[in-house]
């Protein structure tokens, strides 16, 4: 493969995905560190690492190199995996609340399912679309 094909300019879609990733990383940091601060160091560290992974994915989408594409693919895959883990934990919480508290825990079940729906929108949608784009354009790189 020639040098020109591995450093071809990125499409406008790749630039948009890169900007979306960088914006989401900044939003996640603001959300976790300013709006919802935690006293737990592990939570804060996890939030910073998660935001860093998202930001790396954005940088990977903006850099017209093969390694940038790999970084973006790994980042989007990790975000999607994180979304699936969060969904599993929320569904397990809903099942626990329903099983232990029955009708009284119904409000907790509803809140857990609302949180699951928001998780899909705010954590899972962008990486799923980004992976679809990277999959469709995999032979162009």
N, C-alpha and C positions, 0 to 999 in steps of 0.2 A: 504494500500500500504506500502510496507516495505521501510526502509530507503535506502537500496541499489538501489532500482529502481528509487528513486527520485534524487539520486546523481550519476547516471551512467555517465561514461565519454562521452563527446561529440564526434560526428562523425567528420570526416575530413571536410565534407560540412559545418557543423556548425562553425567550426574554420575558414574556408575560408570566410563565411558570416560575422563573427565577425571582421576579419581583414579588409574586404572590408568596413564595416561600420565605423570602426575606421579611416581608410584611408580617406574615404569620409568626415568624420567630420573634420579632419585636413585640407583637401583640401577646404572645404567650409569656414572654418575660415580664411585660407590664402587668398582665393578669396575675401571674403567680408571685411576683415580687412586690408589687405595689397594691393592687386591689385585694388580693387574697394572701397576705403574707402568712407564713407558717413559722412556728417556733421550732419545728422539726428540721434539723440540719439535713436529714436524708431527703425530705420532701423538697427542700430548697435546692439541694444538689441535683436531684432528679429533674426538677424543672429547668435548671440551667443547662444540664446535659441534653435534655429533650429539645430545648430551644436552639442549642448549638448544632444538633444534628439537622434540624430543619433549616437553619441558616447555611450549613455546609451544602445541603441539597440545593438551595437557591444559588449559591456561588457556583456549584457544579453545573447548573442549568445555564448560567451566564457565560461560562468559559467554554469556548469552542474547541475542546480537546477531548480525546477519548476518555482520559481519566476523569474529566469533569462529568461526562455522561455516566460513568461508573459510580462516582460519588453521589450523583443525583438519584440513580437507581437504588443504591443501597439506602440512602436517606428516606426515599419514598417508601421502600419496603419496610424499614424500621418503623416509620410512622403508621403504616397500615397494620403492622403487627401490634403496635401499641394500642391502636384503636380496637383491634379484636380482643386484646387482653382486657382493656377497660370495659368493653361490652360484656365479656364473660364475668367479670367481677360485679358489674351492675346487675346482671341477671341473677347471679348467685345471691346477691344482697336482697333482691326482690323475692326470691324463693325463700330465703331465710325469714324475712319479715312476714311473709304470708304463712309460712309453716309454723312459726313460733307464736305470732300474735293474731292469726286468723283474720277476722273482720276488722279488728282494730288496726292491724298493720297494713290495711288496704291503702291508706294514704301514702305510706312509705313505699309500697309497691308502685303506685302511680308515679310518685316522684322519681323512683329509680328508673322507670321506663321513659319518663320525660328526659332524664339525664342521659339515658342511652341514645335517645333520638338526637339530642344535642351533640353527643359525642361523635355520632356518625357525621353530622354536618360540619362540626368544627375541627375534628381531628382526622376523620377518614376520607372525606370527599376529595379534598385537594390532592392527596397522594395517590388515590385511586385513579383520578383523571390524569395525573402526571405519569403514572406507570403505563396507562393506556397510550398516552402520547409517545413515551419512550419506546414502547413495544412496537407501535406502528412505524416509527422512524428508525428502528434499530439498524437497518441496512444502509441508511444514509450516512451514518457516522464513519 
